Amino acid sequence: MIDVAIAGGGLAGGLAALAIHVARPELRIALVESGETLGGHHRWSWFSSDLTDEGAALLAPFRTTAWSGYEVRFPAFARTLSTGYNSLASVDFDAALRRLLPADAVATRRTIAALDARGIDLADGTRIDARCVIDARGIDSAPHLEGGWQVFLGRRLRTHAPHGLDRPIVMDAKVEQHGSCRFVYSLPLGADELFVEDTYYDDAPDLDRSALSARIDRYCATRGWDGDPIEFETGVLPVITGGDFAAFQAAHRVDGVARIGARGGFVHPLTSYTLPFAVETALAIAAESDLPGTQLAALMEARARNHWRRTAFYRRLGRMMFGAGTPEERYRAFALVYRLPQPVIERFYSGRSTPADMARVLCGKPPVPVLGALRALGTHGTPLTRKAA
């Protein structure tokens, strides 16, 4: 029997395994992933202000790209901020975890058939018995929650000449909105390497690869970036504006199994950021790694309920974005935030906005019509359900 079995080798599961191993290297861990690599095919980015010193130390062994500031652009203004920005590719996530964890701790290409409080059953009939089981697998739909979707297509490309971009453009909303809240996100990964992502806050989880790819072509052309694609990344993430969180928890509960990551509800409701919360949760699990599985499961449920309560402001702002005004005006909510002092912006992204911060976001000229905002706050949103492919 091992000490901790983790189902799902994505961001949440991988960081939990690493945090446990760093804190308690004598414990036996199994990190089970159905895909060929840990982390899938993703790029995670975060602001330096999102993490505590302990959180930054957990990520220090990973090969990342870091910048000392970033830009945002809106129709009425542009701004450069000095907050550090960082990015981690899944290929480097996989390589670091395989290097840092014991060789027998990582099992990829292993399909999980079932799990319970005492272990994981694999599709090939293998049973992994464990004192504690953690479910870090992702979810495609959340019908008990409400909101919209963040849909994106990213392209990494090698430019034929130096692109000249020296810091990330985290949000360029000066582009045509195409009936949604649209912005382009650009990361300079090297002198002749870029990651360019076209992102939409939309009512439906529909991703038109050809349309988004053509828009990236046009955006790159306007910037004078000519190059060859290296790889692509797509995503459809929930933007949570409300719902019944108790029902969401009940729908994913397996008695005695701790749930983390998106399955546990540990996301930023409005930005869909997960990395800061994955780090925070991993450190919490490592600090309590001696607990029996049932107690760890109860602890994670309580942490998730607290996370839901403390992120209520972002769900309200999301309801106003999606439920009031026209889709083309949704970007104004982010523009409003980016007119505020830098510390307020940092706390906004990390999910730690103070009551004074919230008042500053909502005071002054509102980002959407007042009557529409009041109606949106008083109505239910659309269930976060994706149709089967």
GIGI-V352738 format. One record per residue. N is the residue number from 1. RES is the residue in one letter. D_FIRST is the distance of its C-alpha to the first C-alpha in whole Angstrom. Layout:
n=N res=RES d_first=D_FIRST
n=N res=RES d_first=D_FIRST
This chain:
n=1 res=M d_first=0
n=2 res=I d_first=4
n=3 res=D d_first=7
n=4 res=V d_first=9
n=5 res=A d_first=10
n=6 res=I d_first=14
n=7 res=A d_first=16
n=8 res=G d_first=19
n=9 res=G d_first=20
n=10 res=G d_first=23
n=11 res=L d_first=25
n=12 res=A d_first=23
n=13 res=G d_first=19
n=14 res=G d_first=20
n=15 res=L d_first=22
n=16 res=A d_first=19
n=17 res=A d_first=17
n=18 res=L d_first=19
n=19 res=A d_first=20
n=20 res=I d_first=17
n=21 res=H d_first=17
n=22 res=V d_first=20
n=23 res=A d_first=20
n=24 res=R d_first=17
n=25 res=P d_first=16
n=26 res=E d_first=14
n=27 res=L d_first=11
n=28 res=R d_first=9
n=29 res=I d_first=10
n=30 res=A d_first=10
n=31 res=L d_first=14
n=32 res=V d_first=15
n=33 res=E d_first=19
n=34 res=S d_first=21
n=35 res=G d_first=24
n=36 res=E d_first=25
n=37 res=T d_first=25
n=38 res=L d_first=23
n=39 res=G d_first=26
n=40 res=G d_first=28
n=41 res=H d_first=31
n=42 res=H d_first=32
n=43 res=R d_first=34
n=44 res=W d_first=33
n=45 res=S d_first=36
n=46 res=W d_first=37
n=47 res=F d_first=39
n=48 res=S d_first=39
n=49 res=S d_first=39
n=50 res=D d_first=36
n=51 res=L d_first=34
n=52 res=T d_first=34
n=53 res=D d_first=34
n=54 res=E d_first=30
n=55 res=G d_first=30
n=56 res=A d_first=32
n=57 res=A d_first=30
n=58 res=L d_first=27
n=59 res=L d_first=29
n=60 res=A d_first=31
n=61 res=P d_first=29
n=62 res=F d_first=30
n=63 res=R d_first=33
n=64 res=T d_first=35
n=65 res=T d_first=39
n=66 res=A d_first=40
n=67 res=W d_first=44
n=68 res=S d_first=46
n=69 res=G d_first=47
n=70 res=Y d_first=48
n=71 res=E d_first=50
n=72 res=V d_first=51
n=73 res=R d_first=54
n=74 res=F d_first=55
n=75 res=P d_first=59
n=76 res=A d_first=61
n=77 res=F d_first=59
n=78 res=A d_first=57
n=79 res=R d_first=55
n=80 res=T d_first=53
n=81 res=L d_first=50
n=82 res=S d_first=49
n=83 res=T d_first=45
n=84 res=G d_first=43
n=85 res=Y d_first=41
n=86 res=N d_first=38
n=87 res=S d_first=36
n=88 res=L d_first=33
n=89 res=A d_first=33
n=90 res=S d_first=30
n=91 res=V d_first=30
n=92 res=D d_first=30
n=93 res=F d_first=27
n=94 res=D d_first=25
n=95 res=A d_first=27
n=96 res=A d_first=26
n=97 res=L d_first=22
n=98 res=R d_first=22
n=99 res=R d_first=23
n=100 res=L d_first=22
n=101 res=L d_first=18
n=102 res=P d_first=16
n=103 res=A d_first=17
n=104 res=D d_first=13
n=105 res=A d_first=13
n=106 res=V d_first=16
n=107 res=A d_first=16
n=108 res=T d_first=19
n=109 res=R d_first=21
n=110 res=R d_first=18
n=111 res=T d_first=20
n=112 res=I d_first=18
n=113 res=A d_first=19
n=114 res=A d_first=17
n=115 res=L d_first=15
n=116 res=D d_first=14
n=117 res=A d_first=13
n=118 res=R d_first=9
n=119 res=G d_first=9
n=120 res=I d_first=11
n=121 res=D d_first=13
n=122 res=L d_first=15
n=123 res=A d_first=19
n=124 res=D d_first=18
n=125 res=G d_first=16
n=126 res=T d_first=13
n=127 res=R d_first=10
n=128 res=I d_first=7
n=129 res=D d_first=5
n=130 res=A d_first=5
n=131 res=R d_first=7
n=132 res=C d_first=10
n=133 res=V d_first=12
n=134 res=I d_first=15
n=135 res=D d_first=18
n=136 res=A d_first=20
n=137 res=R d_first=22
n=138 res=G d_first=25
n=139 res=I d_first=28
n=140 res=D d_first=31
n=141 res=S d_first=33
n=142 res=A d_first=33
n=143 res=P d_first=36
n=144 res=H d_first=36
n=145 res=L d_first=37
n=146 res=E d_first=40
n=147 res=G d_first=42
n=148 res=G d_first=43
n=149 res=W d_first=41
n=150 res=Q d_first=41
n=151 res=V d_first=42
n=152 res=F d_first=42
n=153 res=L d_first=42
n=154 res=G d_first=42
n=155 res=R d_first=43
n=156 res=R d_first=43
n=157 res=L d_first=46
n=158 res=R d_first=48
n=159 res=T d_first=51
n=160 res=H d_first=54
n=161 res=A d_first=56
n=162 res=P d_first=54
n=163 res=H d_first=53
n=164 res=G d_first=55
n=165 res=L d_first=52
n=166 res=D d_first=51
n=167 res=R d_first=48
n=168 res=P d_first=46
n=169 res=I d_first=48
n=170 res=V d_first=46
n=171 res=M d_first=48
n=172 res=D d_first=51
n=173 res=A d_first=53
n=174 res=K d_first=56
n=175 res=V d_first=55
n=176 res=E d_first=57
n=177 res=Q d_first=54
n=178 res=H d_first=55
n=179 res=G d_first=54
n=180 res=S d_first=51
n=181 res=C d_first=50
n=182 res=R d_first=50
n=183 res=F d_first=49
n=184 res=V d_first=48
n=185 res=Y d_first=46
n=186 res=S d_first=46
n=187 res=L d_first=44
n=188 res=P d_first=46
n=189 res=L d_first=43
n=190 res=G d_first=46
n=191 res=A d_first=50
n=192 res=D d_first=50
n=193 res=E d_first=46
n=194 res=L d_first=46
n=195 res=F d_first=43
n=196 res=V d_first=46
n=197 res=E d_first=44
n=198 res=D d_first=46
n=199 res=T d_first=45
n=200 res=Y d_first=46
n=201 res=Y d_first=45
n=202 res=D d_first=46
n=203 res=D d_first=46
n=204 res=A d_first=45
n=205 res=P d_first=42
n=206 res=D d_first=44
n=207 res=L d_first=43
n=208 res=D d_first=46
n=209 res=R d_first=45
n=210 res=S d_first=49
n=211 res=A d_first=51
n=212 res=L d_first=48
n=213 res=S d_first=49
n=214 res=A d_first=52
n=215 res=R d_first=52
n=216 res=I d_first=50
n=217 res=D d_first=53
n=218 res=R d_first=56
n=219 res=Y d_first=54
n=220 res=C d_first=54
n=221 res=A d_first=57
n=222 res=T d_first=59
n=223 res=R d_first=57
n=224 res=G d_first=58
n=225 res=W d_first=54
n=226 res=D d_first=55
n=227 res=G d_first=52
n=228 res=D d_first=49
n=229 res=P d_first=46
n=230 res=I d_first=43
n=231 res=E d_first=40
n=232 res=F d_first=40
n=233 res=E d_first=38
n=234 res=T d_first=38
n=235 res=G d_first=37
n=236 res=V d_first=37
n=237 res=L d_first=36
n=238 res=P d_first=37
n=239 res=V d_first=39
n=240 res=I d_first=39
n=241 res=T d_first=42
n=242 res=G d_first=41
n=243 res=G d_first=39
n=244 res=D d_first=37
n=245 res=F d_first=34
n=246 res=A d_first=33
n=247 res=A d_first=33
n=248 res=F d_first=31
n=249 res=Q d_first=28
n=250 res=A d_first=28
n=251 res=A d_first=28
n=252 res=H d_first=25
n=253 res=R d_first=23
n=254 res=V d_first=20
n=255 res=D d_first=19
n=256 res=G d_first=17
n=257 res=V d_first=16
n=258 res=A d_first=18
n=259 res=R d_first=21
n=260 res=I d_first=22
n=261 res=G d_first=25
n=262 res=A d_first=27
n=263 res=R d_first=25
n=264 res=G d_first=25
n=265 res=G d_first=29
n=266 res=F d_first=29
n=267 res=V d_first=32
n=268 res=H d_first=35
n=269 res=P d_first=37
n=270 res=L d_first=40
n=271 res=T d_first=40
n=272 res=S d_first=36
n=273 res=Y d_first=35
n=274 res=T d_first=31
n=275 res=L d_first=30
n=276 res=P d_first=31
n=277 res=F d_first=29
n=278 res=A d_first=26
n=279 res=V d_first=27
n=280 res=E d_first=27
n=281 res=T d_first=24
n=282 res=A d_first=22
n=283 res=L d_first=23
n=284 res=A d_first=23
n=285 res=I d_first=19
n=286 res=A d_first=19
n=287 res=A d_first=21
n=288 res=E d_first=19
n=289 res=S d_first=15
n=290 res=D d_first=15
n=291 res=L d_first=16
n=292 res=P d_first=14
n=293 res=G d_first=13
n=294 res=T d_first=17
n=295 res=Q d_first=19
n=296 res=L d_first=18
n=297 res=A d_first=19
n=298 res=A d_first=22
n=299 res=L d_first=23
n=300 res=M d_first=23
n=301 res=E d_first=25
n=302 res=A d_first=27
n=303 res=R d_first=27
n=304 res=A d_first=28
n=305 res=R d_first=31
n=306 res=N d_first=32
n=307 res=H d_first=32
n=308 res=W d_first=34
n=309 res=R d_first=37
n=310 res=R d_first=38
n=311 res=T d_first=38
n=312 res=A d_first=41
n=313 res=F d_first=43
n=314 res=Y d_first=42
n=315 res=R d_first=42
n=316 res=R d_first=46
n=317 res=L d_first=47
n=318 res=G d_first=45
n=319 res=R d_first=47
n=320 res=M d_first=50
n=321 res=M d_first=49
n=322 res=F d_first=49
n=323 res=G d_first=51
n=324 res=A d_first=54
n=325 res=G d_first=57
n=326 res=T d_first=56
n=327 res=P d_first=53
n=328 res=E d_first=55
n=329 res=E d_first=56
n=330 res=R d_first=52
n=331 res=Y d_first=52
n=332 res=R d_first=54
n=333 res=A d_first=51
n=334 res=F d_first=49
n=335 res=A d_first=53
n=336 res=L d_first=53
n=337 res=V d_first=50
n=338 res=Y d_first=51
n=339 res=R d_first=55
n=340 res=L d_first=53
n=341 res=P d_first=52
n=342 res=Q d_first=49
n=343 res=P d_first=47
n=344 res=V d_first=47
n=345 res=I d_first=46
n=346 res=E d_first=43
n=347 res=R d_first=42
n=348 res=F d_first=43
n=349 res=Y d_first=40
n=350 res=S d_first=38
n=351 res=G d_first=38
n=352 res=R d_first=39
n=353 res=S d_first=43
n=354 res=T d_first=45
n=355 res=P d_first=47
n=356 res=A d_first=50
n=357 res=D d_first=49
n=358 res=M d_first=48
n=359 res=A d_first=52
n=360 res=R d_first=53
n=361 res=V d_first=51
n=362 res=L d_first=53
n=363 res=C d_first=56
n=364 res=G d_first=59
n=365 res=K d_first=60
n=366 res=P d_first=57
n=367 res=P d_first=55
n=368 res=V d_first=56
n=369 res=P d_first=59
n=370 res=V d_first=59
n=371 res=L d_first=60
n=372 res=G d_first=57
n=373 res=A d_first=54
n=374 res=L d_first=55
n=375 res=R d_first=55
n=376 res=A d_first=52
n=377 res=L d_first=50
n=378 res=G d_first=51
n=379 res=T d_first=50
n=380 res=H d_first=47
n=381 res=G d_first=45
n=382 res=T d_first=44
n=383 res=P d_first=41
n=384 res=L d_first=38
n=385 res=T d_first=38
n=386 res=R d_first=38
n=387 res=K d_first=39
n=388 res=A d_first=37
n=389 res=A d_first=38
